[in-house]
Amino acid sequence: MIHFILKRLLLTIPTIFGVIFIVMLTIELVPGDPVELMLGEHATKEAVGNVRTALGLDKPLLTRYFLYLRNLTRGDMGRSIRENRLVSQEISDVWPATLKLTIAAMIIAIFVGVTLGIFSAVRPSSYFDTVNRVLSLFGLSMPVFWVGLVLIVVFAYWIRLFPIGGTGSWRHLVLPAVTLSLPSIAMISRMTRSSLLEVLKEDYIRTARAKGVSEKIVIVKHALKNALIPIVTLSGLQLGQLMGGAILTETVFAWPGLGRLMVRAIFARDYILLQGAVLVFALVFVLINLIVDISYSFLDPRVSYR
């Protein structure tokens, strides 16, 4: 297990290097000058040139890339071009808000999705199963930003049950968390149903039922436990997807998180801040995948990491 973890951690290094290079290359190809955006349209060419030199933007792309990697090994992610603050400080200010939103959405997605999937698998082709599959397809088809706007109109404007946006109490968290969780609920529900239906056909399930074990114990203790690996895999992937989807959700609900910070960095062409935010997202994706892989051995002792 330790050898497997170390191997996976070493493989993250070229992944991070590649992510940083792709982000820098993409921003390089986008038209516009971040220094001119920062100084304004009335700035002189001399002032623009001085700031560009101070920020190192006058150097070639590969030179800036290796300089960034060198600084990154020292824990220096650079300074925001627009705010002139440390990128690490900018990210640390907003990261807790994104983490809170993502965890809340994931808890809702797992609880609701697994519950719906179990009921659908226990009663396949029933009225409940049909409605659940239709709603799952509907949930996968709806754009996150559209769902957010609908929830705002219904629950914040008409019923006035929750605030329109911002942060503060738990009531501010409900609408963005539900909005973010809906696609994941649909996917987890479908995966739970499919995986559980396959397990329920196995011989040991029929044997347990023949011994007189109650249906509840058969479903929860025997069937669901052996159906968890694909569900856990999908949940891990969805956790990463939720963080990516938080960009739109945070923008719609004015949630002060990392996604909203990235949007602001994109419009300002603050590529240093954007690089730092994307790097954090990449590291979280890698960490989530590692945790999911390790969890397999606890769910199924037959899994080997040799």
Secondary structure as a PSIPRED ss2 file (coil, helix, strand):
# PSIPRED VFORMAT (PSIPRED V4.0)

   1 M C   1.000  0.000  0.000
   2 I H   0.000  1.000  0.000
   3 H H   0.000  1.000  0.000
   4 F H   0.000  1.000  0.000
   5 I H   0.000  1.000  0.000
   6 L H   0.000  1.000  0.000
   7 K H   0.000  1.000  0.000
   8 R H   0.000  1.000  0.000
   9 L H   0.000  1.000  0.000
  10 L H   0.000  1.000  0.000
  11 L H   0.000  1.000  0.000
  12 T H   0.000  1.000  0.000
  13 I H   0.000  1.000  0.000
  14 P H   0.000  1.000  0.000
  15 T H   0.000  1.000  0.000
  16 I H   0.000  1.000  0.000
  17 F H   0.000  1.000  0.000
  18 G H   0.000  1.000  0.000
  19 V H   0.000  1.000  0.000
  20 I H   0.000  1.000  0.000
  21 F H   0.000  1.000  0.000
  22 I H   0.000  1.000  0.000
  23 V H   0.000  1.000  0.000
  24 M H   0.000  1.000  0.000
  25 L H   0.000  1.000  0.000
  26 T H   0.000  1.000  0.000
  27 I H   0.000  1.000  0.000
  28 E H   0.000  1.000  0.000
  29 L H   0.000  1.000  0.000
  30 V C   1.000  0.000  0.000
  31 P C   1.000  0.000  0.000
  32 G C   1.000  0.000  0.000
  33 D C   1.000  0.000  0.000
  34 P H   0.000  1.000  0.000
  35 V H   0.000  1.000  0.000
  36 E H   0.000  1.000  0.000
  37 L H   0.000  1.000  0.000
  38 M H   0.000  1.000  0.000
  39 L H   0.000  1.000  0.000
  40 G C   1.000  0.000  0.000
  41 E C   1.000  0.000  0.000
  42 H C   1.000  0.000  0.000
  43 A C   1.000  0.000  0.000
  44 T C   1.000  0.000  0.000
  45 K H   0.000  1.000  0.000
  46 E H   0.000  1.000  0.000
  47 A H   0.000  1.000  0.000
  48 V H   0.000  1.000  0.000
  49 G H   0.000  1.000  0.000
  50 N H   0.000  1.000  0.000
  51 V H   0.000  1.000  0.000
  52 R H   0.000  1.000  0.000
  53 T H   0.000  1.000  0.000
  54 A H   0.000  1.000  0.000
  55 L H   0.000  1.000  0.000
  56 G C   1.000  0.000  0.000
  57 L C   1.000  0.000  0.000
  58 D C   1.000  0.000  0.000
  59 K C   1.000  0.000  0.000
  60 P C   1.000  0.000  0.000
  61 L H   0.000  1.000  0.000
  62 L H   0.000  1.000  0.000
  63 T H   0.000  1.000  0.000
  64 R H   0.000  1.000  0.000
  65 Y H   0.000  1.000  0.000
  66 F H   0.000  1.000  0.000
  67 L H   0.000  1.000  0.000
  68 Y H   0.000  1.000  0.000
  69 L H   0.000  1.000  0.000
  70 R H   0.000  1.000  0.000
  71 N H   0.000  1.000  0.000
  72 L H   0.000  1.000  0.000
  73 T H   0.000  1.000  0.000
  74 R C   1.000  0.000  0.000
  75 G C   1.000  0.000  0.000
  76 D C   1.000  0.000  0.000
  77 M C   1.000  0.000  0.000
  78 G C   1.000  0.000  0.000
  79 R E   0.000  0.000  1.000
  80 S C   1.000  0.000  0.000
  81 I C   1.000  0.000  0.000
  82 R C   1.000  0.000  0.000
  83 E C   1.000  0.000  0.000
  84 N C   1.000  0.000  0.000
  85 R C   1.000  0.000  0.000
  86 L E   0.000  0.000  1.000
  87 V H   0.000  1.000  0.000
  88 S H   0.000  1.000  0.000
  89 Q H   0.000  1.000  0.000
  90 E H   0.000  1.000  0.000
  91 I H   0.000  1.000  0.000
  92 S H   0.000  1.000  0.000
  93 D H   0.000  1.000  0.000
  94 V H   0.000  1.000  0.000
  95 W H   0.000  1.000  0.000
  96 P H   0.000  1.000  0.000
  97 A H   0.000  1.000  0.000
  98 T H   0.000  1.000  0.000
  99 L H   0.000  1.000  0.000
 100 K H   0.000  1.000  0.000
 101 L H   0.000  1.000  0.000
 102 T H   0.000  1.000  0.000
 103 I H   0.000  1.000  0.000
 104 A H   0.000  1.000  0.000
 105 A H   0.000  1.000  0.000
 106 M H   0.000  1.000  0.000
 107 I H   0.000  1.000  0.000
 108 I H   0.000  1.000  0.000
 109 A H   0.000  1.000  0.000
 110 I H   0.000  1.000  0.000
 111 F H   0.000  1.000  0.000
 112 V H   0.000  1.000  0.000
 113 G H   0.000  1.000  0.000
 114 V H   0.000  1.000  0.000
 115 T H   0.000  1.000  0.000
 116 L H   0.000  1.000  0.000
 117 G H   0.000  1.000  0.000
 118 I H   0.000  1.000  0.000
 119 F H   0.000  1.000  0.000
 120 S H   0.000  1.000  0.000
 121 A H   0.000  1.000  0.000
 122 V H   0.000  1.000  0.000
 123 R C   1.000  0.000  0.000
 124 P C   1.000  0.000  0.000
 125 S C   1.000  0.000  0.000
 126 S C   1.000  0.000  0.000
 127 Y H   0.000  1.000  0.000
 128 F H   0.000  1.000  0.000
 129 D H   0.000  1.000  0.000
 130 T H   0.000  1.000  0.000
 131 V H   0.000  1.000  0.000
 132 N H   0.000  1.000  0.000
 133 R H   0.000  1.000  0.000
 134 V H   0.000  1.000  0.000
 135 L H   0.000  1.000  0.000
 136 S H   0.000  1.000  0.000
 137 L H   0.000  1.000  0.000
 138 F H   0.000  1.000  0.000
 139 G H   0.000  1.000  0.000
 140 L H   0.000  1.000  0.000
 141 S H   0.000  1.000  0.000
 142 M C   1.000  0.000  0.000
 143 P C   1.000  0.000  0.000
 144 V H   0.000  1.000  0.000
 145 F H   0.000  1.000  0.000
 146 W H   0.000  1.000  0.000
 147 V H   0.000  1.000  0.000
 148 G H   0.000  1.000  0.000
 149 L H   0.000  1.000  0.000
 150 V H   0.000  1.000  0.000
 151 L H   0.000  1.000  0.000
 152 I H   0.000  1.000  0.000
 153 V H   0.000  1.000  0.000
 154 V H   0.000  1.000  0.000
 155 F H   0.000  1.000  0.000
 156 A H   0.000  1.000  0.000
 157 Y H   0.000  1.000  0.000
 158 W H   0.000  1.000  0.000
 159 I C   1.000  0.000  0.000
 160 R C   1.000  0.000  0.000
 161 L C   1.000  0.000  0.000
 162 F C   1.000  0.000  0.000
 163 P C   1.000  0.000  0.000
 164 I C   1.000  0.000  0.000
 165 G C   1.000  0.000  0.000
 166 G C   1.000  0.000  0.000
 167 T C   1.000  0.000  0.000
 168 G C   1.000  0.000  0.000
 169 S C   1.000  0.000  0.000
 170 W C   1.000  0.000  0.000
 171 R H   0.000  1.000  0.000
 172 H H   0.000  1.000  0.000
 173 L H   0.000  1.000  0.000
 174 V H   0.000  1.000  0.000
 175 L H   0.000  1.000  0.000
 176 P H   0.000  1.000  0.000
 177 A H   0.000  1.000  0.000
 178 V H   0.000  1.000  0.000
 179 T H   0.000  1.000  0.000
 180 L H   0.000  1.000  0.000
 181 S H   0.000  1.000  0.000
 182 L H   0.000  1.000  0.000
 183 P H   0.000  1.000  0.000
 184 S H   0.000  1.000  0.000
 185 I H   0.000  1.000  0.000
 186 A H   0.000  1.000  0.000
 187 M H   0.000  1.000  0.000
 188 I H   0.000  1.000  0.000
 189 S H   0.000  1.000  0.000
 190 R H   0.000  1.000  0.000
 191 M H   0.000  1.000  0.000
 192 T H   0.000  1.000  0.000
 193 R H   0.000  1.000  0.000
 194 S H   0.000  1.000  0.000
 195 S H   0.000  1.000  0.000
 196 L H   0.000  1.000  0.000
 197 L H   0.000  1.000  0.000
 198 E H   0.000  1.000  0.000
 199 V H   0.000  1.000  0.000
 200 L C   1.000  0.000  0.000
 201 K C   1.000  0.000  0.000
 202 E C   1.000  0.000  0.000
 203 D H   0.000  1.000  0.000
 204 Y H   0.000  1.000  0.000
 205 I H   0.000  1.000  0.000
 206 R H   0.000  1.000  0.000
 207 T H   0.000  1.000  0.000
 208 A H   0.000  1.000  0.000
 209 R H   0.000  1.000  0.000
 210 A H   0.000  1.000  0.000
 211 K C   1.000  0.000  0.000
 212 G C   1.000  0.000  0.000
 213 V C   1.000  0.000  0.000
 214 S C   1.000  0.000  0.000
 215 E H   0.000  1.000  0.000
 216 K H   0.000  1.000  0.000
 217 I H   0.000  1.000  0.000
 218 V H   0.000  1.000  0.000
 219 I H   0.000  1.000  0.000
 220 V H   0.000  1.000  0.000
 221 K H   0.000  1.000  0.000
 222 H H   0.000  1.000  0.000
 223 A H   0.000  1.000  0.000
 224 L H   0.000  1.000  0.000
 225 K H   0.000  1.000  0.000
 226 N H   0.000  1.000  0.000
 227 A C   1.000  0.000  0.000
 228 L H   0.000  1.000  0.000
 229 I H   0.000  1.000  0.000
 230 P H   0.000  1.000  0.000
 231 I H   0.000  1.000  0.000
 232 V H   0.000  1.000  0.000
 233 T H   0.000  1.000  0.000
 234 L H   0.000  1.000  0.000
 235 S H   0.000  1.000  0.000
 236 G H   0.000  1.000  0.000
 237 L H   0.000  1.000  0.000
 238 Q H   0.000  1.000  0.000
 239 L H   0.000  1.000  0.000
 240 G H   0.000  1.000  0.000
 241 Q H   0.000  1.000  0.000
 242 L H   0.000  1.000  0.000
 243 M H   0.000  1.000  0.000
 244 G H   0.000  1.000  0.000
 245 G H   0.000  1.000  0.000
 246 A H   0.000  1.000  0.000
 247 I H   0.000  1.000  0.000
 248 L H   0.000  1.000  0.000
 249 T H   0.000  1.000  0.000
 250 E H   0.000  1.000  0.000
 251 T H   0.000  1.000  0.000
 252 V H   0.000  1.000  0.000
 253 F C   1.000  0.000  0.000
 254 A C   1.000  0.000  0.000
 255 W C   1.000  0.000  0.000
 256 P C   1.000  0.000  0.000
 257 G C   1.000  0.000  0.000
 258 L H   0.000  1.000  0.000
 259 G H   0.000  1.000  0.000
 260 R H   0.000  1.000  0.000
 261 L H   0.000  1.000  0.000
 262 M H   0.000  1.000  0.000
 263 V H   0.000  1.000  0.000
 264 R H   0.000  1.000  0.000
 265 A H   0.000  1.000  0.000
 266 I H   0.000  1.000  0.000
 267 F H   0.000  1.000  0.000
 268 A C   1.000  0.000  0.000
 269 R C   1.000  0.000  0.000
 270 D C   1.000  0.000  0.000
 271 Y H   0.000  1.000  0.000
 272 I H   0.000  1.000  0.000
 273 L H   0.000  1.000  0.000
 274 L H   0.000  1.000  0.000
 275 Q H   0.000  1.000  0.000
 276 G H   0.000  1.000  0.000
 277 A H   0.000  1.000  0.000
 278 V H   0.000  1.000  0.000
 279 L H   0.000  1.000  0.000
 280 V H   0.000  1.000  0.000
 281 F H   0.000  1.000  0.000
 282 A H   0.000  1.000  0.000
 283 L H   0.000  1.000  0.000
 284 V H   0.000  1.000  0.000
 285 F H   0.000  1.000  0.000
 286 V H   0.000  1.000  0.000
 287 L H   0.000  1.000  0.000
 288 I H   0.000  1.000  0.000
 289 N H   0.000  1.000  0.000
 290 L H   0.000  1.000  0.000
 291 I H   0.000  1.000  0.000
 292 V H   0.000  1.000  0.000
 293 D H   0.000  1.000  0.000
 294 I H   0.000  1.000  0.000
 295 S H   0.000  1.000  0.000
 296 Y H   0.000  1.000  0.000
 297 S H   0.000  1.000  0.000
 298 F H   0.000  1.000  0.000
 299 L H   0.000  1.000  0.000
 300 D C   1.000  0.000  0.000
 301 P C   1.000  0.000  0.000
 302 R C   1.000  0.000  0.000
 303 V C   1.000  0.000  0.000
 304 S C   1.000  0.000  0.000
 305 Y C   1.000  0.000  0.000
 306 R C   1.000  0.000  0.000
